[in-house]
């Protein structure tokens, strides 16, 4: 590696500080203490090997598994060889032969690398926590409402995540075996009837009834945390945590290369604290997807989480499974015979004309009772109505 950072200044410590600010703009939690640790790490490992330097800085600057991909992409773009940077810049400039190819970087990385605007000629103020503007225009709200989660910048993602927590998800109810006092019902409530008769000289003027209670369906949520579901998983976990906070029976699992129980994390009242606990529990984030093996673990260790045939199962995944389709089909057949409905929430439905052609997606589509889109706020708002319609059939 010939030179790191900005070749015009040559101040490597300043470059690390600037890189820390870029990480903060990309949504990573980086403060001055972490930047100081990164400078010490750079001094210890030296700048002779870019991979060693990147690994050392990643150790002190990244605290969550889902941030590693963003860090590595931003590190490669920020600490680039100056000669290579000039060549890339020359390729991006407009020419008479055609237009430059669009950037393949993630939106949050592109936003972090974009030149920062100055206000009145003064330096840009330091990054602050995201604040919500109550005077946001209707056009901005409409755009965010229909924007794909994967195409949002870091600032927009934080805003949409907060907005998603305010979306209600009333889970459909059904009659259970337990009874409660009511005006109509097949059984008489003899104790209340006799107490009322004591006030009327023993005459049974009113017959009190017992009717069956109605309770929300038990929920079993399976969330794909593979690399292709990186942004959808975090936002949908926050949405489900807030929308089902009052739900008595909800079990949540994350699956990638194996199954992870997130139910203890979902008992935490604060959504931000829940996300931190879930991030600490998941050790296969941004890896592969093996839904069949994960369902086998669910069957062997957590089968009691399925309450008879009343459980509503939500599988949040893009269906890009890397396991054997025969194993997946066998486990899905077992699951569908022990739940009320299995619904596949698929973010790939954002593409017009999408068809589940992949092996895992084809098996999942064949066993699921329905497939719903969950790639923007508008789809999340329609989810409650869709659940009621599907369960009514």
C-alpha positions in Angstrom: 0.0 0.0 0.0 1.7 3.2 -1.2 -0.3 5.9 0.6 -3.4 5.9 2.8 -6.0 8.7 3.1 -5.8 12.0 1.4 -2.5 12.3 -0.5 -2.7 16.1 -0.5 -2.5 16.5 3.2 -0.4 13.5 4.4 -1.8 13.8 7.9 -2.7 10.2 8.8 -4.2 11.1 12.2 -6.5 13.6 10.6 -7.5 11.0 8.0 -8.5 8.6 10.7 -10.6 11.3 12.4 -12.2 12.1 9.1 -12.8 8.4 8.5 -14.5 8.2 11.9 -16.8 11.0 10.9 -17.7 9.2 7.7 -18.6 6.1 9.7 -20.8 8.2 11.9 -22.6 9.6 8.8 -23.1 6.0 7.6 -25.0 5.2 10.8 -22.2 3.5 13.0 -21.9 4.6 16.6 -18.4 6.1 16.6 -17.3 8.6 19.2 -14.1 10.4 19.9 -12.9 7.7 22.3 -13.2 5.0 19.5 -11.4 7.3 17.1 -8.5 7.7 19.6 -8.4 3.9 19.9 -8.3 3.6 16.1 -5.3 5.9 16.0 -3.5 3.8 18.7 -4.3 0.6 16.8 -2.9 2.1 13.6 0.3 3.0 15.4 0.7 -0.5 16.8 0.1 -2.4 13.5 1.6 0.2 11.2 0.5 1.2 7.7 2.5 -1.3 5.7 -0.3 -3.7 5.2 -3.8 -2.4 4.4 -5.6 -5.6 5.4 -3.9 -5.6 8.9 -4.7 -1.9 9.3 -8.3 -2.5 8.3 -8.7 -5.5 10.7 -7.2 -3.5 13.6 -9.5 -0.5 13.0 -12.5 -2.8 12.5 -11.8 -4.3 16.0 -12.2 -0.9 17.8 -14.7 0.9 15.6 -17.3 -1.8 14.9 -19.6 -3.0 17.8 -22.3 -4.8 15.9 -22.1 -7.6 13.4 -24.4 -6.0 10.9 -22.0 -3.0 10.6 -19.0 -5.0 9.4 -20.0 -5.0 5.7 -20.6 -1.2 5.8 -17.2 -0.6 7.5 -15.2 -2.7 5.1 -16.8 -1.1 2.0 -16.3 2.4 3.4 -12.7 1.6 4.5 -11.8 0.4 1.0 -13.3 3.5 -0.6 -11.8 5.9 1.9 -8.2 4.6 2.2 -7.7 4.0 -1.5 -4.4 4.2 -3.5 -4.3 7.7 -4.9 -3.3 6.5 -8.4 -6.2 4.1 -8.4 -8.5 6.8 -7.2 -7.5 9.1 -10.1 -8.2 6.2 -12.5 -11.6 5.6 -11.0 -12.4 9.3 -11.1 -11.4 9.5 -14.8 -13.8 6.6 -15.5 -16.6 8.4 -13.7 -16.3 11.6 -15.6 -18.8 12.1 -18.5 -17.3 11.3 -21.9 -18.6 11.4 -25.4 -18.7 7.6 -25.6 -21.4 7.1 -23.0 -22.5 7.6 -19.5 -20.7 6.3 -16.4 -22.1 3.3 -14.7 -24.1 3.9 -11.5 -22.4 3.3 -8.2 -22.8 -0.1 -6.7 -22.1 1.1 -3.2 -24.7 0.9 -0.5 -26.8 4.1 -0.1 -25.4 4.8 3.4 -21.8 4.4 2.2 -22.4 6.7 -0.8 -24.0 9.3 1.6 -21.0 9.1 4.0 -18.5 9.6 1.1 -20.5 12.5 -0.4 -19.0 16.0 0.1 -20.4 17.7 3.2 -22.2 21.0 2.6 -21.1 24.0 4.6 -23.5 26.4 6.2 -22.8 30.1 5.5 -19.1 29.3 4.8 -18.6 27.9 8.3 -17.4 24.3 8.9 -20.2 21.7 9.1 -21.4 21.2 12.7 -20.7 17.9 14.3 -23.1 15.0 13.8 -26.1 14.8 16.1 -28.7 12.3 16.9 -31.5 12.1 14.4 -34.3 14.5 15.2 -37.8 14.4 13.7 -39.2 17.4 12.0 -42.8 17.8 12.9 -43.2 20.2 9.9 -42.2 17.5 7.3 -44.0 18.1 4.1 -46.6 15.7 2.8 -44.5 15.0 -0.3 -41.5 13.9 1.8 -43.7 11.7 4.0 -45.2 10.1 0.9 -41.8 9.4 -0.6 -40.5 7.8 2.6 -43.8 5.8 2.9 -43.2 4.1 -0.5 -39.4 4.0 -0.4 -37.7 0.6 -0.4 -35.9 0.0 2.9 -32.8 -1.1 1.1 -32.5 2.1 -0.9 -32.6 4.5 2.1 -29.7 6.6 3.2 -28.5 6.3 6.8 -30.5 9.3 7.9 -33.6 8.2 6.1 -33.2 4.7 7.5 -33.2 5.9 11.1 -36.2 8.1 10.4 -38.2 5.3 8.8 -37.3 2.9 11.6 -38.8 5.3 14.1 -41.9 5.7 11.9 -42.3 2.0 11.6 -42.5 1.6 15.4 -45.8 3.7 15.3 -47.5 1.3 12.9 -50.2 -0.8 14.6 -50.5 -4.6 14.0 -53.7 -5.9 15.6 -53.3 -9.7 15.5 -56.6 -11.4 14.6 -58.5 -13.0 17.6 -60.2 -16.3 18.0 -62.5 -17.8 20.6 -60.7 -19.9 23.2 -62.0 -22.5 25.7 -62.0 -20.2 28.7 -65.3 -18.5 29.5 -66.3 -15.1 30.8 -69.5 -13.4 31.8 -71.5 -12.0 28.9 -75.0 -11.3 27.6 -75.1 -14.3 25.2 -73.6 -17.7 25.4 -74.4 -21.4 25.5 -74.0 -21.8 29.3 -75.7 -20.2 32.3 -73.6 -18.3 34.8 -75.3 -19.8 37.9 -73.4 -17.9 40.5 -74.2 -14.5 39.1 -77.8 -15.6 38.3 -78.4 -16.7 42.0 -76.8 -13.5 43.4 -79.1 -11.4 41.3 -82.1 -13.5 42.4 -81.2 -12.8 46.1 -82.2 -9.2 45.4 -85.5 -10.1 43.9 -86.9 -12.5 46.6 -85.5 -15.6 45.0 -87.2 -15.0 41.6 -85.0 -15.8 38.6 -85.8 -12.7 36.6 -82.5 -12.5 34.7 -80.5 -15.4 33.5 -76.8 -14.6 33.3 -74.8 -16.2 30.6 -71.2 -17.3 30.0 -69.5 -16.8 26.7 -66.1 -17.8 25.3 -63.2 -15.5 25.6 -61.5 -14.1 22.6 -57.7 -13.8 22.5 -55.1 -12.9 19.9 -53.6 -15.8 18.0 -50.2 -16.9 19.4 -47.4 -15.6 17.2 -44.3 -17.4 16.0 -41.9 -15.1 14.0 -38.9 -16.4 12.1 -36.6 -13.7 10.8 -33.9 -14.2 8.2 -30.7 -12.4 9.2 -28.6 -13.4 6.2 -26.5 -10.9 4.2 -29.3 -10.2 1.7 -31.7 -9.4 4.5 -29.4 -7.1 6.4 -31.5 -3.9 6.5 -34.9 -5.5 6.4 -34.2 -7.7 9.4 -33.3 -4.8 11.7 -36.2 -2.6 10.7 -38.8 -5.4 10.8 -37.6 -6.6 14.2 -38.1 -3.0 15.6 -41.5 -2.9 13.9 -42.7 -6.2 15.3 -41.3 -5.5 18.8 -43.3 -2.2 19.0 -46.4 -3.5 17.2 -46.8 -6.7 19.4 -45.7 -5.2 22.7 -49.0 -6.0 24.4 -49.2 -9.5 22.9 -49.1 -12.2 25.6 -47.9 -15.1 23.4 -45.1 -14.2 20.9 -42.0 -16.2 20.2 -39.3 -14.8 17.9 -36.4 -16.6 16.3 -33.6 -15.5 14.0 -32.2 -17.9 11.4 -29.2 -17.8 9.2 -26.9 -20.7 9.3 -28.6 -21.8 12.5 -31.5 -20.9 14.8 -31.2 -18.2 17.5 -33.9 -17.6 20.1 -34.7 -13.9 20.4 -37.8 -14.3 22.7 -35.8 -13.1 25.8 -34.6 -10.0 23.9 -38.2 -9.3 22.9 -39.3 -9.2 26.6 -37.2 -5.9 26.9 -39.6 -3.0 26.8 -37.3 -0.5 25.0 -36.9 -1.3 21.2 -33.4 0.1 21.1 -32.3 -2.0 24.0 -34.0 -5.0 22.4 -32.0 -4.5 19.2 -28.8 -4.4 21.1 -29.7 -7.6 22.9 -30.7 -9.3 19.7 -27.5 -8.1 18.0 -25.4 -9.7 20.8 -27.4 -12.9 20.6 -27.1 -13.4 16.8 -23.6 -14.8 15.9 -24.4 -15.7 12.3 -25.5 -12.3 11.0 -24.9 -11.6 7.3 -24.0 -15.2 6.7 -25.8 -17.9 4.6 -29.4 -19.1 4.9 -30.4 -22.6 6.0 -34.0 -22.5 6.8 -34.4 -26.3 6.7 -31.8 -26.9 9.4 -33.2 -24.0 11.5 -36.7 -25.5 11.3 -35.3 -28.9 12.3 -33.9 -27.2 15.5 -37.2 -25.6 16.1 -39.0 -29.0 15.9 -36.5 -30.7 18.1 -36.0 -28.1 20.9 -38.9 -25.7 20.7 -42.0 -27.6 19.5 -43.9 -26.6 22.5 -43.9 -23.0 21.4 -46.6 -24.0 18.8 -49.9 -23.8 20.6 -51.9 -26.5 18.9 -53.3 -25.4 15.5 -53.8 -21.8 16.7 -50.4 -20.4 16.1 -49.8 -17.8 13.4 -46.4 -18.2 11.8 -44.6 -15.3 10.1 -41.5 -16.2 8.0 -39.6 -13.1 7.1 -37.2 -14.0 4.3 -36.3 -13.5 0.7 -36.3 -17.3 0.2 -32.6 -17.5 -1.0 -32.0 -20.7 1.0 -28.6 -22.6 0.6 -29.7 -25.8 2.2 -31.2 -28.9 0.6 -34.7 -28.3 -0.7 -35.8 -31.8 0.4 -35.0 -31.0 4.0 -36.8 -27.7 3.8 -39.9 -29.3 2.3 -40.0 -31.9 5.1 -39.7 -29.4 7.9 -42.2 -27.0 6.3 -44.7 -29.8 5.9 -44.3 -30.6 9.7 -44.8 -26.9 10.5 -47.8 -26.2 8.4 -49.6 -29.2 10.0 -49.1 -27.7 13.5 -50.1 -24.0 12.9 -53.2 -22.1 11.8 -51.5 -20.2 9.0 -47.9 -19.9 7.7 -47.4 -16.5 6.0 -44.3 -15.6 4.0 -43.3 -12.0 4.3 -41.0 -11.5 1.3 -39.2 -8.2 0.6 -38.4 -9.3 -3.0 -42.0 -8.6 -3.9 -40.9 -5.0 -4.5 -39.8 -6.2 -8.0 -42.6 -6.2 -10.5 -43.0 -9.6 -12.0 -41.1 -11.4 -9.2 -41.4 -15.2 -9.3 -40.0 -17.6 -6.6 -37.7 -19.5 -9.0 -34.9 -20.3 -6.6 -35.0 -23.8 -5.1 -35.7 -22.7 -1.5 -38.1 -19.9 -2.6 -40.1 -22.4 -4.7 -40.4 -24.8 -1.7 -41.4 -22.0 0.6 -44.0 -20.7 -1.8 -45.5 -24.1 -2.2 -46.0 -24.6 1.5 -46.9 -21.1 2.6 -50.6 -20.1 2.8 -49.8 -16.7 1.4 -46.9 -14.4 0.4 -47.0 -10.7 1.4 -44.7 -7.8 0.7 -42.9 -5.9 3.5 -40.4 -3.7 1.7 -41.7 -0.2 2.7 -43.9 1.6 5.2 -47.0 1.4 3.1 -46.8 -2.4 3.0 -46.3 -2.6 6.7 -49.5 -0.5 7.2 -51.4 -2.8 5.0 -50.1 -5.9 6.8 -52.8 -5.9 9.5 -55.6 -5.9 7.1 -54.0 -8.6 5.0 -53.7 -10.8 8.1 -57.4 -10.5 8.9 -58.4 -11.2 5.3 -56.3 -14.3 5.1 -57.4 -15.7 8.4 -61.1 -15.1 7.5 -60.8 -17.5 4.5 
